[in-house]
Amino acid sequence: MPKMKTHKGTAKRIKVTGSGKLVRERAFGNHILAKKSKARKRNIKTAAGVNGKIKKNVKRALGV
């Protein structure tokens, strides 16, 4: 059976931590920032984990 290929689009967006967790950036932080509150923009800057049912699919796409 051939090797699984890494899904490069997923690999550019999601990183695997040392403990094996999946970390992603949040959306909505690039433009039209004037109307967003400081607290909202501050929250957008923090990294988010990949959880729930999608985690299995993402791990398969990354070959983890």
HELIX and SHEET records of a PDB file:
HELIX    1   1 LYS A    8  ARG A   13  1                                   6    
HELIX    2   2 LYS A   38  LYS A   45  1                                   8    
HELIX    3   3 ILE A   54  LEU A   62  1                                   9    
SHEET    1   A 3 ILE A  14  VAL A  16  0                                        
SHEET    2   A 3 LEU A  22  ARG A  24 -1                                        
SHEET    3   A 3 ALA A  48  GLY A  49 -1                                        
END                                                                             
